Amino acid sequence: MCGEAYKQSALIAKEIGAFKGFAVNREPMLSVMTKHSLFADKISDNYVPNELLSASREVWKDAIVMVKSMATVMGRRQCSLRQEQSAS
């Protein structure tokens, strides 16, 4: 569920923008998410149904890709805003 929450947060941020301080916290946040993903890969299917385990692993990977792409989107938005402000 945590991976899904990060993924949904990234979807929302894509539409309305990232939270204040995202740029400063991007790398630490990605580090934590990557650790969660790596440990999800280590969970034995002896303890969790395979379908649930596969979904968990997939959602962490999706969330990481989405957050990484947010930096590109945010960078473009900030650049556009700066250009608009300088033109005014």
C-alpha positions, 0 to 999 in steps of 0.5 A, a space after each residue: 500500500 505504501 508503494 501505491 500511495 507514492 504512485 498516486 502522489 506522483 500522479 497528483 503531482 503530475 497534474 498540480 505540481 510537486 509538494 513544496 521542497 520536492 527538489 530538495 528532498 527528491 534524492 533522499 525520497 528516491 533513496 527510501 523508495 529504492 530501499 523499499 523496492 529492493 526489500 520487496 524483491 527479497 520477500 519470499 513467496 513462502 510468506 505472501 501470495 505470489 499475485 500480491 507479491 508481484 503487484 507489490 514489486 511492480 508498484 514500487 518500480 512504477 512509483 520510482 519511475 514516476 517520481 524520477 520523471 517528476 523532476 523532468 516535468 518540474 524542471 520544465 515547468 520552472 524553466 517556463 515560469 522563469 521565461 514567462 516572468 522575464 518576459 513580463 
